[in-house]
């Protein structure tokens, strides 16, 4: 099986927002890989499918493919390898997205143990893992642990070169977590750092908008409603351009309306 050709086709379909065609291609290719007993290609395709199922909120499908993948890796006898850990991280993300948080945590912890055995402690793989674990801790309502994981990620990011984007994203995530913990001044300092990097690098994506939103929340908590509204408006404009008027856009719109009501009182 020419797995590179299939992956290129998938990338093209995703770029054209042809998700259903991509899913059919994945399903057909998985069947062929199974028939040909091409385990390496099958593992790659299953990873792609798990990610797609997660992104499209097909929770039960993600779980089913995850279990198929775990059985495959057992048969391939690759448990404890870096390839195994990478796949397990993908599975952990799927379980987190589906709300099966304890199972997700157990997978993350297994990945962490493998990384500590095989990966340099400065490797960006650790930063990615800690960022994902922080999202899980937030889902679990454990915001102190979420912040700790983000700070671990940040420490690794700073040890690497050409990681301005990752640094800014991590600052933005820490700022949001600090706001939840009512560590408002600390949140403000991280927002400033995130926004400065995003603007210096010319990055105006959803992560940048999240930093703007956090700044808006900070000013709202400080009762500086006009400044808060300005940041929410900037975030809304960025989200609309990047993703359209999605659920996040409407939440920001509600925040803006709250600022307007507060100013009129």
Buried (B, 14 or more C-beta within 10 A) or exposed (E): BEBEEBBEBBEEBBEEEBEEBBBEBBEEBBEBBBEEEBBEBBBBBBBBBBBBBBEBEBBEBBBBBBEBBBEBBEEBEBEEBBBBBBBBBBBBBBBBBBEBBEBBBEBBEBBBEBBEEBBEEBBBBBBBBBBBBBBBBBBBEBBEBBBBBBBBBBBBBEBEEEBBBBBBBBBBBBBBBBBBEEBBEBBBBBBBBBBEBBEEEEBBBBBBBBBBBBBBBBBBBEEBBEBBBBBBBBBBBBBBEBBEEEEBBEBBBEBBEBBEEBEEE
